[in-house]
């Protein structure tokens, strides 16, 4: 652990192919969109400014 940084995750991410990285990004984006939709359903509105498309 250099400078208090664990490079294990960085090494893992760099071992992925570009396609695998894109798939992980899409999975994370899907999770965020689901969380936002759940928040809108629970609270009845989206508190974020209308900047990013859903």
C-alpha positions, 0 to 999 in steps of 0.5 A, a space after each residue: 500500500 503506497 501512500 495509503 492507496 490500495 492498488 489492488 482494485 486499480 490493477 484489477 480494473 486495468 486487467 479488464 478489456 475495454 469491452 469488460 470495462 464498458 460492461 461494468 460501467 453499464 451495470 453501474 449506470 443501471 444501478 444508479 438509474 434504478 436507485 434514482 427511480 426508487 427515490 422518485 417513487 418513494 419521495 414523489 419527486 426527483 430533487 436533482 436539477 434537470 441536467 442528466 437524462 434518465 
